[in-house]
Amino acid sequence: MRTRTTAAVTAVLLLATLTACSSDTTPAHQAAASPTESMMSEAEADQLLEDLKQANEEADQLLDDIDATDSPADEPTDPDPTPTGPLTAFTYGTYLVGEDIAPGTYKTAGDTDGLCYWARSRDDSGELNSIIANHAAPGPARVTVHTGETFETTGCLEWTKTK
């Protein structure tokens, strides 16, 4: 697709150049032109247009040949398949335990920017009184989360389920 687009853009630019060269023959331009400035003749413009059409047809044929040799096996697979069920490994974010992430014990190797913060909360309200436990760890950390809690993490390397 990109090759076909590139060929089309090239054709448009060449056609615009050809049009500009052949149409800028107003009396004002002719008067301003130096005696040594040469204009493209109509025959030269016609030949350039024919060459452009031929090149475009050849490019289209090449692209059709490429399209004909492509097979479904060449098609890329979905790079981000939809997860089935709660995650057991994740990075920063806010997660509902039992829905977004599986309940259990998780560990991280540490921080990404000097401090790994995590918090277990009763809900996702953001209120201080909803926090069950939290910690700002400068290194590895471990936490156990339960169904229905909200788990928030930032600045940590990937969390992975251990049990």
One Martini backbone bead per residue (centre of mass of N, CA, C, O) as a GRO file, in nm:
protein
  163
    1MET     BB    1   0.058   0.062  -0.021
    2ARG     BB    2   0.300   0.259   0.003
    3THR     BB    3   0.398   0.228  -0.290
    4ARG     BB    4   0.143   0.333  -0.426
    5THR     BB    5   0.147   0.609  -0.290
    6THR     BB    6   0.425   0.697  -0.388
    7ALA     BB    7   0.357   0.686  -0.690
    8ALA     BB    8   0.127   0.892  -0.679
    9VAL     BB    9   0.289   1.131  -0.570
   10THR     BB   10   0.496   1.142  -0.796
   11ALA     BB   11   0.293   1.191  -1.024
   12VAL     BB   12   0.178   1.457  -0.916
   13LEU     BB   13   0.444   1.616  -0.909
   14LEU     BB   14   0.512   1.588  -1.209
   15LEU     BB   15   0.251   1.711  -1.317
   16ALA     BB   16   0.285   1.987  -1.177
   17THR     BB   17   0.548   2.058  -1.316
   18LEU     BB   18   0.446   2.041  -1.603
   19THR     BB   19   0.224   2.253  -1.575
   20ALA     BB   20   0.407   2.488  -1.490
   21CYS     BB   21   0.589   2.486  -1.745
   22SER     BB   22   0.347   2.510  -1.966
   23SER     BB   23   0.169   2.768  -1.824
   24ASP     BB   24   0.419   2.990  -1.798
   25THR     BB   25   0.316   3.206  -2.072
   26THR     BB   26   0.290   3.481  -1.998
   27PRO     BB   27   0.368   3.796  -2.077
   28ALA     BB   28   0.511   3.858  -1.806
   29HIS     BB   29   0.703   3.618  -1.817
   30GLN     BB   30   0.829   3.673  -2.093
   31ALA     BB   31   0.941   3.956  -2.014
   32ALA     BB   32   1.115   3.842  -1.761
   33ALA     BB   33   1.268   3.672  -1.932
   34SER     BB   34   1.545   3.561  -2.037
   35PRO     BB   35   1.707   3.492  -2.328
   36THR     BB   36   1.826   3.206  -2.199
   37GLU     BB   37   1.554   3.112  -2.133
   38SER     BB   38   1.390   2.800  -2.133
   39MET     BB   39   1.128   2.630  -2.270
   40MET     BB   40   0.901   2.398  -2.289
   41SER     BB   41   0.789   2.221  -2.521
   42GLU     BB   42   0.516   2.063  -2.631
   43ALA     BB   43   0.663   1.803  -2.712
   44GLU     BB   44   0.812   1.764  -2.442
   45ALA     BB   45   0.559   1.754  -2.266
   46ASP     BB   46   0.427   1.511  -2.406
   47GLN     BB   47   0.661   1.314  -2.352
   48LEU     BB   48   0.661   1.337  -2.043
   49LEU     BB   49   0.371   1.236  -2.009
   50GLU     BB   50   0.414   0.959  -2.139
   51ASP     BB   51   0.636   0.865  -1.944
   52LEU     BB   52   0.462   0.885  -1.692
   53LYS     BB   53   0.242   0.684  -1.775
   54GLN     BB   54   0.434   0.444  -1.814
   55ALA     BB   55   0.548   0.437  -1.524
   56ASN     BB   56   0.273   0.397  -1.385
   57GLU     BB   57   0.201   0.128  -1.523
   58GLU     BB   58   0.450  -0.028  -1.420
   59ALA     BB   59   0.392   0.012  -1.120
   60ASP     BB   60   0.115  -0.125  -1.118
   61GLN     BB   61   0.215  -0.402  -1.215
   62LEU     BB   62   0.408  -0.456  -0.982
   63LEU     BB   63   0.193  -0.439  -0.759
   64ASP     BB   64   0.015  -0.667  -0.869
   65ASP     BB   65   0.233  -0.886  -0.846
   66ILE     BB   66   0.269  -0.861  -0.542
   67ASP     BB   67  -0.026  -0.915  -0.460
   68ALA     BB   68  -0.036  -1.206  -0.595
   69THR     BB   69   0.205  -1.325  -0.395
   70ASP     BB   70   0.044  -1.290  -0.163
   71SER     BB   71  -0.022  -1.438   0.150
   72PRO     BB   72  -0.181  -1.511   0.438
   73ALA     BB   73   0.093  -1.579   0.585
   74ASP     BB   74   0.195  -1.270   0.552
   75GLU     BB   75   0.009  -1.189   0.754
   76PRO     BB   76  -0.038  -1.028   1.027
   77THR     BB   77  -0.078  -1.064   1.344
   78ASP     BB   78  -0.209  -1.001   1.634
   79PRO     BB   79  -0.013  -0.813   1.856
   80ASP     BB   80  -0.287  -0.773   2.064
   81PRO     BB   81  -0.428  -0.985   2.227
   82THR     BB   82  -0.693  -1.065   2.402
   83PRO     BB   83  -0.732  -1.126   2.708
   84THR     BB   84  -0.795  -1.414   2.920
   85GLY     BB   85  -0.859  -1.270   3.176
   86PRO     BB   86  -0.675  -1.213   3.426
   87LEU     BB   87  -0.390  -1.088   3.515
   88THR     BB   88  -0.028  -1.191   3.606
   89ALA     BB   89   0.091  -0.933   3.451
   90PHE     BB   90   0.227  -0.597   3.520
   91THR     BB   91   0.214  -0.254   3.545
   92TYR     BB   92   0.120   0.037   3.554
   93GLY     BB   93  -0.170   0.122   3.759
   94THR     BB   94  -0.524   0.041   3.784
   95TYR     BB   95  -0.676  -0.240   3.962
   96LEU     BB   96  -0.911  -0.499   3.962
   97VAL     BB   97  -0.954  -0.752   4.164
   98GLY     BB   98  -1.067  -1.030   3.955
   99GLU     BB   99  -1.065  -0.866   3.671
  100ASP     BB  100  -0.774  -0.749   3.589
  101ILE     BB  101  -0.654  -0.913   3.829
  102ALA     BB  102  -0.530  -1.160   4.005
  103PRO     BB  103  -0.534  -1.310   4.280
  104GLY     BB  104  -0.248  -1.258   4.503
  105THR     BB  105   0.097  -1.287   4.471
  106TYR     BB  106   0.336  -1.024   4.419
  107LYS     BB  107   0.627  -0.919   4.221
  108THR     BB  108   0.916  -0.695   4.218
  109ALA     BB  109   1.239  -0.572   4.131
  110GLY     BB  110   1.136  -0.261   4.126
  111ASP     BB  111   1.238   0.037   4.006
  112THR     BB  112   1.239   0.306   3.746
  113ASP     BB  113   1.267   0.609   3.933
  114GLY     BB  114   1.344   0.543   4.264
  115LEU     BB  115   1.019   0.459   4.301
  116CYS     BB  116   0.796   0.214   4.438
  117TYR     BB  117   0.448   0.233   4.415
  118TRP     BB  118   0.184   0.105   4.634
  119ALA     BB  119  -0.182   0.015   4.652
  120ARG     BB  120  -0.438  -0.085   4.868
  121SER     BB  121  -0.797  -0.089   4.811
  122ARG     BB  122  -1.141  -0.085   4.851
  123ASP     BB  123  -1.132   0.133   4.617
  124ASP     BB  124  -1.148   0.396   4.344
  125SER     BB  125  -1.175   0.692   4.491
  126GLY     BB  126  -0.892   0.815   4.635
  127GLU     BB  127  -0.924   0.788   4.923
  128LEU     BB  128  -0.750   0.758   5.214
  129ASN     BB  129  -0.966   0.566   5.368
  130SER     BB  130  -0.932   0.326   5.137
  131ILE     BB  131  -0.663   0.245   5.242
  132ILE     BB  132  -0.499  -0.044   5.347
  133ALA     BB  133  -0.217  -0.036   5.176
  134ASN     BB  134   0.128   0.094   5.155
  135HIS     BB  135   0.427   0.164   4.937
  136ALA     BB  136   0.776   0.284   4.915
  137ALA     BB  137   1.007   0.133   4.706
  138PRO     BB  138   1.364   0.111   4.626
  139GLY     BB  139   1.289  -0.192   4.559
  140PRO     BB  140   1.186  -0.470   4.612
  141ALA     BB  141   0.850  -0.626   4.598
  142ARG     BB  142   0.559  -0.736   4.798
  143VAL     BB  143   0.210  -0.853   4.735
  144THR     BB  144  -0.127  -0.902   4.857
  145VAL     BB  145  -0.429  -0.969   4.680
  146HIS     BB  146  -0.789  -0.916   4.672
  147THR     BB  147  -1.093  -0.957   4.602
  148GLY     BB  148  -1.219  -0.618   4.531
  149GLU     BB  149  -0.975  -0.475   4.508
  150THR     BB  150  -0.743  -0.207   4.469
  151PHE     BB  151  -0.460  -0.169   4.247
  152GLU     BB  152  -0.173   0.046   4.277
  153THR     BB  153   0.089   0.154   4.037
  154THR     BB  154   0.423   0.317   4.043
  155GLY     BB  155   0.757   0.294   3.935
  156CYS     BB  156   0.748  -0.007   3.842
  157LEU     BB  157   0.813  -0.292   3.764
  158GLU     BB  158   0.712  -0.579   3.688
  159TRP     BB  159   0.442  -0.767   3.784
  160THR     BB  160   0.436  -1.099   3.939
  161LYS     BB  161   0.304  -1.401   3.992
  162THR     BB  162   0.363  -1.647   4.256
  163LYS     BB  163   0.048  -1.744   4.404
   0.00000   0.00000   0.00000
